[in-house]
Amino acid sequence: MNKSKGNPDRNGQNSKKTEISAAQLTLIAGAVVTFGDVLATIAGVLALEEELQDDAEQTEYLKMQDEKIESMQKQIDELTLQIKNLTRR
């Protein structure tokens, strides 16, 4: 009879160990998932920063192009005026 009383204790201990192991694995899995979420968030922030940098560079490029076009238009206007003055003489 001692053996039958001992087995339930061992089964109970094994069950508790299994429950603890399962809880530990759940905790580890949660930590890994959280770490993955943090990495995904960091990747998103980096992608957003890169996009903002690209937009800033594009804006600067367009500003320079506008300045060049404006300068060219002034030159065209000056040349047109000079041609008009030459044809009047």
C-alpha positions as CSV (number, residue, x, y, z in Angstrom):
1,M,0.0,0.0,0.0
2,N,2.9,2.3,0.5
3,K,3.7,2.1,-3.2
4,S,0.2,3.2,-4.2
5,K,0.4,6.2,-1.9
6,G,3.9,7.1,-3.2
7,N,2.8,7.0,-6.9
8,P,0.2,9.8,-6.5
9,D,2.8,12.0,-4.9
10,R,5.3,11.4,-7.7
11,N,2.6,12.0,-10.3
12,G,1.7,15.2,-8.5
13,Q,5.3,16.2,-8.4
14,N,5.8,15.4,-12.1
15,S,2.6,17.3,-12.9
16,K,3.8,20.3,-10.9
17,K,7.2,20.2,-12.7
18,T,5.5,20.0,-16.0
19,E,3.3,23.0,-15.1
20,I,6.4,24.9,-14.0
21,S,8.2,24.0,-17.2
22,A,5.2,25.0,-19.3
23,A,5.0,28.3,-17.4
24,Q,8.7,28.9,-18.0
25,L,8.4,28.2,-21.7
26,T,5.4,30.5,-21.9
27,L,7.4,33.3,-20.2
28,I,10.4,32.7,-22.5
29,A,8.1,32.6,-25.6
30,G,6.5,35.9,-24.5
31,A,9.9,37.5,-24.1
32,V,11.0,36.4,-27.5
33,V,7.8,37.7,-29.1
34,T,8.2,41.0,-27.3
35,F,11.8,41.2,-28.5
36,G,10.6,40.5,-32.0
37,D,8.0,43.3,-31.7
38,V,10.7,45.7,-30.5
39,L,12.8,44.8,-33.5
40,A,9.9,45.3,-35.8
41,T,9.2,48.7,-34.3
42,I,12.8,49.8,-34.6
43,A,12.8,48.7,-38.2
44,G,9.7,50.7,-38.8
45,V,11.2,53.8,-37.2
46,L,14.4,53.4,-39.3
47,A,12.3,53.0,-42.5
48,L,10.3,56.1,-41.6
49,E,13.5,58.1,-41.0
50,E,14.9,57.0,-44.3
51,E,11.8,58.0,-46.1
52,L,11.8,61.4,-44.4
53,Q,15.5,61.9,-45.4
54,D,14.6,60.9,-49.0
55,D,11.8,63.4,-49.0
56,A,14.1,66.2,-47.6
57,E,16.7,65.4,-50.3
58,Q,14.0,65.4,-53.0
59,T,12.7,68.8,-51.7
60,E,16.2,70.2,-51.8
61,Y,16.8,68.9,-55.3
62,L,13.5,70.4,-56.5
63,K,14.4,73.7,-54.9
64,M,17.7,73.8,-56.7
65,Q,16.0,72.9,-60.0
66,D,13.5,75.8,-59.5
67,E,16.4,78.2,-58.8
68,K,18.1,77.0,-62.0
69,I,14.9,77.4,-64.1
70,E,14.3,80.9,-62.6
71,S,17.9,81.9,-63.5
72,M,17.5,80.5,-67.0
73,Q,14.2,82.4,-67.4
74,K,16.0,85.7,-66.4
75,Q,18.7,85.0,-68.9
76,I,16.0,84.3,-71.6
77,D,14.2,87.5,-70.7
78,E,17.5,89.5,-70.9
79,L,18.4,88.0,-74.2
80,T,14.9,88.7,-75.6
81,L,15.2,92.3,-74.5
82,Q,18.6,92.6,-76.2
83,I,17.3,91.1,-79.4
84,K,14.4,93.6,-79.4
85,N,16.8,96.4,-78.9
86,L,19.1,95.2,-81.7
87,T,16.2,94.9,-84.1
88,R,15.0,98.4,-83.3
89,R,18.3,100.0,-84.4
